[in-house]
Every structure is written in structure tokens, then in C-alpha cells.
Amino acid sequence: MESTRRSRPRVSRETRLLLTTALAAVVALWVLARLRVPGLPAETSPVQPILTTLGPTVGYDVLASQLGQVRARLGAGLVALDLAPAASPPRRRAAAGIRLRDDLALTWLRATDALAPASGASVITRDEATGLAVARVPTEGPATATTLRVPRQPQRPRYVLASDVAASGVTLRPVFVGALSPDDAPRWAAVVWRVPPRAELDAGDLIFTSDAELVGLAIAHGDGVAVVPGDVLLQEGERLAARGARASGDPGVRVQALTPALAEFTGAAAGVVVAAVGPDGPARDVLRVGDVIEAADGVRLPTIGHWARWASQADAGVPATLSVRRGGDVRRVRLVPGPRAAERSVPPP
């Protein structure tokens, strides 16, 4: 019987080229695996060290170290002010302040906040419109000079450092802010930066950059939070410090916004409407309910915020000239603000 001869399948030229290329690639990877990445220990596979050089280098320990360095650079420029628990809202037991002088600090207080007498700090003066207060504080060495930072691109996302108060004093925490949107704030007579609703900033937080530069102060604004620029903040602080213990003035009236209906009734285009007059106050023989106050000392008062700012800066006993619309006529009246109620304080136990 004739034997049957088996034929081998023939490998095509393209397959041989493909196998040769794959073998060359394996050899190249083996050679790369034997190379040492500068500054890194030798590894069995080159993938691990290469990915390591491309990965993030900042961990929690590094971040904590950077926060500590910024806090150290700020030094005694930051001070923690204990609040009286009986007057302050729940969970708000302290406020952060920034020193204006060695013994003076600027802080932000809610209307119900009062400093704890045992803290050794006391409020010298406060601005009812903005919530700013200047307090005399124990001296802990020379105050660190404050460096300001004005964001050149407010719309750009950024990380900032916000103040916190712990048992050890003022600390810092990183906060991501997606954008800063300019907005008017009559109580500050300046443009503030509104922050996105989800930004974890609270009113009263002092805000810094990673270079220890002061960005500003977080405040309640509308239904959210905004940032008062650092230069505006320090200017207001210097103004309050210059006022010192001079008694703040109280006009003795309560006002409301000029609604369209009231504007039509009174004939006023802008201003604030007198809603109540104190029976024993300085305005009892000067103003009436329904009067529209259009200006004070030549400054227009188109909104409640503008009025609040003017009233907060009035000094007791210093005459002011008001432009008042009554019965279709505009008249100028002289009002001498009386002394404002004494600063809120809590008697020691």
C-alpha cells in the first residue's frame, strides 16, 4: 500500500512579520525593564516606577504640613475670641480675629454674640450694619504685617484657607471655591464676591491664600455667603479703631423699604420709609411715620442697606441733615442721634 504523505500548513509571510514584530516588542520591553529610572529603586516591571512619577505627590501629611507652615507665618496676627455661651448661637463658641495692632483685633460678630468676660478681651466698638467689631485683646507679641491678595481672575476655581477655632487657637482648613461673582453690598459700600452655594464657608471665616495672604472675610449676603475683599475689610477695621470708644449714634427710628405702592403714594422715587419713631428718641419731634428719608448729609439712601450703613456710622451728639419727603414736599431737617444702647455684655458668674 502506498503511504500517504502529510503536508505541513504553510505560514504566510504576513504572519511571520507579525510574529517577528511581537518578538521585537517583547525584547524592547525586557530591555526597558532592566533600565533604572533616575532617583527610583530598580523594579521588576518599569510600569510601577513610571506611573509613580506621574502620580500626585501631595498627601494628607504634606497638606497638613503646608497648613501648619501658613499658620506659623501668620503667627500672632490671628487671635481666638471666646464667646459667651448664653448670648451666642449653639455651636458657636469662639470667633477668629485678625490683629490691627498689638492689642487690638478685628472680628465679625452676630447681633447676639458677646465676648466672654473671662477671655480677657472686650469689645471697644462695633458696626451694627456690617457686624464688624474691634476688641481689645491680650498682647502676644508684635502683630504680623498683613499681606493682601486680590484675585485677578475671580471666575477661576481655586483653593483657599479658611479660619477655624479650636481649643489650641485659630487653625486653618482648605476650602474649594468654584468661582467668585462680583455683587453690590450697600452695607459695605463696596463690591463683594459671592461664592457658590456649596462652598463650605461660614460667615465670620477669615480667608487666606496658601502664601498666607489675606483674601478677605466671609459674610452673610442675601441667601448665601460672600467674601469682603481684604483691603475693604482692613479699611473698615481702621475706621472703627479710629472711632474708638466714641458712642455710636442712634437716630431713634425704624425704617422699611420703599415699595412701588408707597412710592406712588408718597411721590418719592427712592429712599427709605419711616415705619416707627421712638416716643422718647431724638426723632420724636423731627420725623413722622410715612416720611421718606431720601438722603443724609448729602448721601443718597436708596435702600435699607444704605440707611443701615449711614446709621451705623453716625456718632451720638453729632447733628445730621436729612432730606425728607413729606406730603409731596422735600424738606431738610436736623437730627441729632442719641447714644446707642451699650455694647452687649454678659455679667460674670
C-alpha positions in Angstrom: 0.0 0.0 0.0 1.3 3.4 -0.9 1.9 5.5 2.2 0.1 8.8 2.5 2.4 11.8 3.0 1.1 14.6 5.3 1.8 18.2 4.2 2.5 20.9 6.8 0.4 24.0 6.7 2.3 26.9 5.2 2.8 30.0 7.4 2.1 33.2 5.4 4.6 36.0 5.1 2.3 38.4 6.9 2.0 36.1 9.9 5.8 35.7 10.1 6.2 39.5 10.0 3.6 39.9 12.8 5.4 37.3 15.0 8.7 39.0 14.4 7.3 42.4 15.4 5.8 41.0 18.5 9.1 39.3 19.5 10.9 42.6 18.9 8.4 44.4 21.1 8.9 41.9 23.9 12.6 42.3 23.7 12.3 46.1 23.9 10.1 45.9 27.0 12.6 43.5 28.6 15.4 46.0 27.9 13.3 48.8 29.4 12.6 46.7 32.4 16.3 46.4 33.0 16.8 50.1 32.9 16.7 52.1 36.2 14.5 55.2 36.4 16.8 58.0 37.8 16.1 58.6 41.5 14.0 55.4 41.9 15.0 51.9 43.0 15.1 49.2 40.4 11.9 47.3 39.8 11.0 44.1 38.1 8.5 46.0 35.9 9.1 49.5 34.6 5.4 50.3 34.8 5.3 50.9 38.5 8.1 53.5 38.8 6.9 55.3 35.6 3.3 55.6 37.0 4.7 56.7 40.3 6.5 59.7 38.7 3.2 60.7 37.1 1.0 60.3 40.2 0.1 63.0 42.8 2.9 63.8 45.2 0.8 65.7 47.8 -0.7 63.5 50.5 -2.6 64.4 53.7 0.6 64.6 55.7 2.1 67.1 53.2 -1.1 69.1 53.2 -1.2 69.2 57.0 2.4 70.4 57.0 1.6 73.2 54.5 -1.3 74.3 56.6 0.9 74.4 59.6 3.5 76.4 57.8 0.9 79.0 56.7 -0.4 79.2 60.3 3.1 79.7 61.6 3.7 82.5 59.1 0.5 84.3 60.3 1.8 84.0 63.8 0.3 86.1 66.5 -1.6 88.0 63.8 -4.6 85.7 64.4 -6.4 85.5 67.7 -9.3 83.3 69.0 -12.0 85.2 70.8 -14.2 83.2 73.2 -17.9 84.0 73.1 -20.4 84.0 75.9 -22.5 80.8 75.6 -25.6 82.5 77.0 -25.7 85.0 74.2 -24.2 83.2 71.2 -26.0 80.7 68.9 -25.5 77.0 69.6 -22.1 75.5 68.4 -20.6 79.0 68.0 -18.3 79.2 71.0 -15.5 81.3 69.5 -14.7 83.8 66.7 -11.5 84.3 64.8 -9.9 87.8 64.8 -7.1 89.4 62.9 -4.9 91.9 64.8 -4.9 95.5 63.7 -2.5 96.5 66.5 -0.6 94.5 69.1 -3.6 94.9 71.5 -6.5 95.4 69.0 -8.2 92.7 66.9 -10.9 92.9 64.2 -13.5 90.3 64.2 -17.1 89.6 63.0 -19.9 89.1 65.4 -23.6 88.2 65.0 -26.1 90.5 66.6 -26.5 88.2 69.6 -22.8 87.5 70.1 -20.9 88.8 73.1 -17.4 88.2 74.2 -16.8 86.0 77.3 -15.5 88.2 80.2 -13.1 85.5 81.3 -11.3 85.6 77.9 -9.6 88.9 78.7 -10.9 90.5 75.6 -13.5 93.3 75.4 -15.4 95.0 72.5 -14.4 98.6 72.1 -16.8 99.4 69.3 -18.8 97.5 66.7 -20.6 98.3 63.5 -24.3 97.2 63.6 -24.6 97.3 59.8 -21.6 95.0 58.9 -21.2 93.0 62.1 -17.5 94.1 62.4 -16.2 94.7 65.9 -12.9 95.9 67.3 -11.9 94.2 70.5 -9.0 94.9 72.9 -7.1 91.7 73.3 -4.1 90.4 75.4 -0.8 91.2 73.7 1.1 88.1 72.5 3.9 89.8 70.7 4.0 92.1 67.7 1.3 91.7 65.2 2.4 90.2 61.9 2.1 92.6 58.9 -0.9 91.6 56.8 -0.3 91.0 53.1 -3.3 91.3 50.8 -4.3 89.3 47.8 -6.8 90.4 45.2 -7.8 87.6 42.8 -7.2 88.7 39.3 -9.4 86.1 37.8 -12.4 85.8 40.1 -14.1 83.2 37.9 -11.3 80.8 38.1 -11.7 77.8 40.6 -9.3 77.9 43.5 -8.5 76.5 46.9 -8.4 78.9 49.8 -7.6 78.5 53.5 -10.5 79.4 55.9 -10.1 80.0 59.6 -11.4 77.6 62.3 -11.2 78.0 66.0 -10.1 75.0 68.1 -9.1 74.6 71.8 -5.5 75.4 70.8 -6.5 78.6 69.0 -7.1 79.6 65.4 -6.5 76.9 62.8 -6.9 76.7 59.1 -8.8 74.4 56.7 -8.7 74.1 52.9 -11.9 75.1 51.1 -12.5 74.7 47.3 -14.3 77.7 45.7 -15.6 77.2 42.2 -15.9 80.9 41.3 -16.2 84.4 42.8 -19.0 86.5 41.4 -18.9 90.3 42.0 -22.0 91.7 43.7 -23.0 95.0 45.3 -23.3 95.3 49.1 -24.7 98.6 50.3 -23.9 97.9 53.9 -20.2 97.7 52.9 -20.3 100.4 50.2 -18.2 98.1 48.1 -18.3 95.2 45.7 -18.1 91.8 47.4 -17.5 88.4 45.9 -20.5 86.0 46.1 -19.4 82.3 46.4 -21.2 79.3 45.1 -23.9 77.9 47.5 -22.0 74.6 48.2 -18.7 76.3 49.1 -18.1 75.4 52.8 -17.6 78.9 54.1 -19.4 80.4 57.1 -19.9 84.0 58.0 -17.0 85.1 60.1 -14.4 83.0 58.4 -11.1 84.8 57.6 -9.8 83.6 54.2 -6.2 83.3 53.2 -4.1 82.0 50.2 -1.6 79.2 50.5 1.0 82.0 50.7 -0.5 83.4 53.9 -2.1 86.4 52.0 -5.4 87.8 53.3 -8.2 87.3 50.7 -11.0 88.7 52.9 -13.8 87.9 55.3 -16.8 85.6 54.6 -20.1 87.3 55.4 -23.8 86.5 55.2 -25.1 88.0 51.9 -28.6 87.6 50.6 -29.5 84.0 50.9 -25.8 82.9 50.8 -22.3 83.8 51.6 -20.0 86.4 50.1 -16.4 87.5 50.6 -15.5 91.1 51.6 -12.1 91.9 50.0 -9.2 92.2 52.4 -8.5 95.8 51.6 -12.1 96.8 52.3 -12.1 94.8 55.5 -8.9 96.4 56.9 -10.2 99.9 55.9 -13.4 99.3 57.8 -11.3 98.0 60.7 -9.1 101.1 60.8 -12.2 103.3 60.7 -13.7 101.5 63.7 -10.4 101.6 65.5 -10.2 105.3 65.0 -13.7 105.8 66.3 -12.5 104.0 69.5 -14.9 104.2 72.4 -16.8 107.1 71.0 -20.5 106.5 71.5 -22.3 105.3 68.4 -25.4 107.3 67.4 -29.0 106.1 67.3 -31.4 108.0 65.0 -34.3 106.7 67.0 -36.4 105.5 64.1 -37.2 102.2 62.3 -37.4 102.3 58.6 -38.7 100.0 55.8 -38.1 99.7 52.1 -39.9 102.0 49.6 -42.3 99.6 47.8 -43.9 100.6 44.5 -47.2 101.2 46.3 -45.5 103.5 48.8 -43.6 105.2 46.1 -46.8 106.0 44.3 -48.5 107.2 47.5 -45.6 109.4 48.6 -44.3 110.6 45.2 -40.8 109.5 46.1 -38.6 107.8 43.6 -36.0 106.4 46.1 -35.4 106.4 49.8 -36.5 104.6 52.9 -39.8 105.0 54.7 -40.1 105.8 58.4 -42.1 102.9 59.9 -41.8 103.8 63.6 -40.5 106.7 65.7 -39.2 106.2 69.2 -41.5 108.1 71.6 -38.6 109.3 73.7 -35.9 109.3 71.0 -34.1 112.1 69.2 -36.5 111.9 66.2 -39.8 112.3 68.1 -40.3 115.9 67.1 -38.4 115.7 63.8 -39.8 112.7 61.8 -43.2 111.1 61.3 -44.4 107.7 60.3 -44.7 107.8 56.5 -41.9 110.2 55.9 -39.4 109.2 53.2 -35.8 109.8 54.0 -34.0 110.3 50.7 -30.6 111.4 51.8 -28.5 112.0 54.9 -25.7 114.6 54.9 -25.9 114.7 51.2 -25.5 110.9 50.8 -28.4 109.2 48.9 -30.1 106.4 50.8 -31.9 104.3 48.1 -32.1 101.1 50.1 -32.3 99.7 53.6 -28.6 98.7 53.3 -27.6 102.3 52.6 -29.6 103.5 55.5 -28.1 100.9 57.8 -24.6 101.9 56.8 -25.2 105.5 57.4 -26.9 104.9 60.8 -24.1 102.6 61.9 -21.5 105.3 61.3 -23.4 108.1 63.0 -21.9 109.5 66.2 -24.0 110.3 69.2 -24.5 114.1 69.6 -23.2 114.9 66.1 -26.0 116.7 64.1 -27.0 115.3 60.8 -29.1 116.9 58.0 -31.8 114.7 56.4 -33.6 115.2 53.2 -37.2 114.2 53.9 -40.1 114.0 51.6 -43.5 114.6 53.3 -46.8 115.3 51.6 -45.1 115.8 48.2 -42.6 118.4 49.5 -38.9 117.8 50.3 -37.6 119.5 53.4 -34.3 119.5 55.2 -34.4 118.6 58.9 -31.8 118.5 61.6 -31.5 115.3 63.6 -29.1 114.8 66.5 -28.6 111.0 67.1 -28.8 109.9 70.7 -26.4 107.4 72.3 -26.8 103.8 71.1 -27.5 101.1 73.7 -24.4 99.9 75.5 -22.4 97.1 74.0 -23.9 93.7 74.7 -22.2 92.1 77.6 -22.7 89.2 79.9 -22.1 89.7 83.6 -19.5 87.3 85.1 -21.0 84.4 87.0 
